């Protein structure tokens, strides 16, 4: 199974709203003791066995808009089918801290998903994490490329911890139970 965190490489993007996928993957790797990060497939790969299943964590280093190339190379090399790929990404259309799981569907204007769709098709799973919308379309790019505010960490830290704690459900493919338990923990 492959879990892909979307984001942009580089220290200047580290705490950006657009990098929430990277943040989740980093927390998963640290908490669940995945292998030492290796740079390959135009990204950072970490391997582990979780509940007896081989699991890969991946952060493409090709920048958000070109993520599909890196992810498709890794998925093709390890022969990971689309239904065993979960992409973790920011979503402007969800309120901050809200999450949704879905398989397939459109990209909703998200450039990382556009790239993935072009290289893989769109039948992979998505863990959409709400970051809210700035309210004006012209402000979207500066908004997603700005750091989370201190106030955002009130929901961000507990959300990432809940995702990490319930990671086993994602590995099992029990997405409905995951979607039931994680929001309950945040109330």
C-alpha positions as CSV (number, residue, x, y, z in Angstrom):
1,X,0.0,0.0,0.0
2,X,1.2,3.5,-0.8
3,X,0.5,6.7,1.1
4,X,1.5,9.9,-0.8
5,X,1.7,13.2,1.0
6,X,1.4,16.1,-1.4
7,X,3.5,19.3,-0.8
8,X,6.4,21.3,-2.1
9,X,10.0,20.6,-1.2
10,X,12.2,23.2,0.5
11,X,12.4,24.8,3.9
12,X,10.5,27.9,2.7
13,X,7.4,25.7,2.1
14,X,7.7,23.5,5.2
15,X,4.8,25.0,7.2
16,X,2.6,26.0,4.2
17,X,-1.0,25.0,4.0
18,X,-0.3,23.3,0.7
19,X,2.2,21.0,2.6
20,X,-0.3,19.4,4.9
21,X,0.2,16.1,3.1
22,X,4.0,16.2,3.8
23,X,3.2,17.0,7.4
24,X,1.0,13.9,7.8
25,X,3.5,11.6,6.1
26,X,6.3,12.9,8.3
27,X,4.2,12.3,11.4
28,X,3.3,8.8,10.2
29,X,6.9,7.9,9.5
30,X,8.1,9.1,12.9
31,X,5.4,7.6,15.0
32,X,5.3,4.3,13.3
33,X,9.0,3.9,12.9
34,X,9.3,3.6,9.1
35,X,12.7,3.1,7.5
36,X,15.3,5.9,7.1
37,X,14.2,8.2,4.2
38,X,15.7,7.4,0.8
39,X,15.6,9.7,-2.1
40,X,14.4,7.8,-5.2
41,X,11.7,8.1,-7.8
42,X,12.0,11.9,-7.7
43,X,10.9,11.9,-4.1
44,X,11.5,10.6,-0.5
45,X,10.4,7.0,0.1
46,X,10.1,5.3,3.5
47,X,9.2,1.6,3.9
48,X,7.6,-0.3,6.7
49,X,5.4,-3.2,7.6
50,X,2.2,-2.3,9.3
51,X,-0.2,-5.0,10.5
52,X,1.7,-7.5,8.4
53,X,1.3,-5.5,5.2
54,X,4.1,-3.8,3.3
55,X,3.5,0.0,3.3
56,X,5.3,2.8,1.5
57,X,5.2,6.5,2.5
58,X,6.1,8.9,-0.3
59,X,6.7,12.7,-0.6
60,X,7.3,13.7,-4.2
61,X,10.1,16.3,-4.6
62,X,9.0,17.4,-8.0
63,X,6.8,20.2,-6.7
64,X,3.1,20.0,-6.3
65,X,2.2,20.6,-10.0
66,X,4.4,17.7,-11.2
67,X,3.7,15.1,-8.5
68,X,2.1,12.6,-10.9
69,X,5.4,11.7,-12.6
70,X,7.1,10.8,-9.4
71,X,4.1,8.9,-7.9
72,X,3.6,6.9,-11.2
73,X,7.2,5.9,-11.3
74,X,7.1,4.5,-7.7
75,X,3.7,2.9,-8.2
76,X,4.7,1.2,-11.4
77,X,8.1,0.0,-10.0
78,X,6.4,-1.7,-7.0
79,X,3.3,-2.6,-8.9
80,X,0.9,-0.9,-6.5
81,X,-2.6,-0.8,-7.9
82,X,-4.6,2.4,-7.8
83,X,-7.0,1.1,-5.2
84,X,-4.0,0.7,-2.8
85,X,-2.8,4.3,-3.2
86,X,-4.0,7.0,-0.7
87,X,-3.1,10.6,-1.6
88,X,-3.1,13.0,1.4
89,X,-3.7,16.6,0.4
90,X,-5.1,20.0,1.3
91,X,-8.6,21.0,0.2
92,X,-9.8,24.6,-0.1
93,X,-13.4,23.6,-0.3
94,X,-13.5,22.0,3.2
95,X,-13.5,24.0,6.4
96,X,-10.2,23.9,8.3
97,X,-9.7,20.6,10.1
98,X,-12.5,18.8,8.3
99,X,-11.5,15.6,6.4
100,X,-13.1,13.5,3.7
101,X,-12.1,10.2,2.0
102,X,-13.1,9.4,-1.5
103,X,-12.0,7.2,-4.3
104,X,-11.8,8.8,-7.8
105,X,-13.5,11.9,-8.8
106,X,-12.3,15.2,-10.2
107,X,-9.3,17.2,-9.2
108,X,-11.3,20.3,-8.1
109,X,-8.6,22.6,-9.6
110,X,-5.9,21.1,-7.3
111,X,-2.8,21.1,-9.5
112,X,-1.2,18.1,-7.6
113,X,-4.3,16.0,-8.3
114,X,-4.4,17.2,-11.9
115,X,-0.8,15.9,-12.4
116,X,-1.7,12.6,-10.6
117,X,-4.8,12.1,-12.8
118,X,-2.7,12.7,-15.9
119,X,-0.1,10.1,-15.0
120,X,-2.2,7.5,-13.1
121,X,-5.8,8.0,-13.9
122,X,-8.1,9.1,-11.1
123,X,-9.2,5.9,-9.3
124,X,-6.8,6.3,-6.3
125,X,-8.1,7.2,-2.8
126,X,-7.8,10.7,-1.5
127,X,-7.7,11.9,2.1
128,X,-8.8,15.5,1.7
129,X,-7.9,17.8,4.6
130,X,-9.7,21.1,4.8
131,X,-7.7,24.3,5.0
132,X,-10.5,26.7,4.3
133,X,-10.7,29.2,1.5
134,X,-9.4,32.8,1.6
135,X,-12.8,34.0,0.1
136,X,-11.4,35.5,-3.1
137,X,-10.1,33.5,-6.0
138,X,-7.2,35.8,-6.6
139,X,-5.9,35.1,-3.1
140,X,-5.9,31.3,-3.4
141,X,-2.3,30.9,-4.5
142,X,-0.8,33.2,-1.8
143,X,-3.1,31.6,0.8
144,X,-2.1,28.0,0.1
145,X,1.6,29.0,-0.1
146,X,1.5,30.8,3.2
147,X,2.2,29.2,6.6
148,X,-0.4,27.9,8.9
149,X,-1.2,30.5,11.6
150,X,-0.7,29.9,15.3
151,X,-4.5,29.6,15.6
152,X,-4.5,26.9,13.0
153,X,-2.3,24.7,15.1
154,X,-5.3,24.4,17.6
155,X,-7.0,22.0,15.1
156,X,-4.0,20.9,13.0
157,X,-1.9,19.2,15.7
158,X,-4.9,17.1,17.1
159,X,-6.0,16.3,13.5
160,X,-2.6,14.9,12.5
161,X,-2.3,13.0,15.8
162,X,-5.8,11.4,15.2
163,X,-4.8,10.4,11.6
164,X,-1.6,8.9,12.9
165,X,-3.4,7.0,15.7
166,X,-6.0,5.6,13.3
167,X,-3.5,4.8,10.5
168,X,-4.2,1.1,10.9
169,X,-7.7,1.6,9.6
170,X,-6.3,3.2,6.5
171,X,-3.9,0.3,6.0
172,X,-6.8,-2.2,6.4
173,X,-8.8,-0.2,3.9
174,X,-11.5,0.4,6.5
175,X,-12.1,4.0,5.4
176,X,-15.6,4.3,6.7
177,X,-14.5,3.4,10.3
178,X,-11.5,5.8,9.9
179,X,-14.0,8.6,8.8
180,X,-16.1,7.8,11.8
181,X,-13.4,7.8,14.5
182,X,-11.1,10.6,13.5
183,X,-13.8,13.4,13.5
184,X,-15.1,12.0,16.8
185,X,-11.7,12.5,18.4
186,X,-11.7,16.1,17.4
187,X,-14.9,17.2,19.1
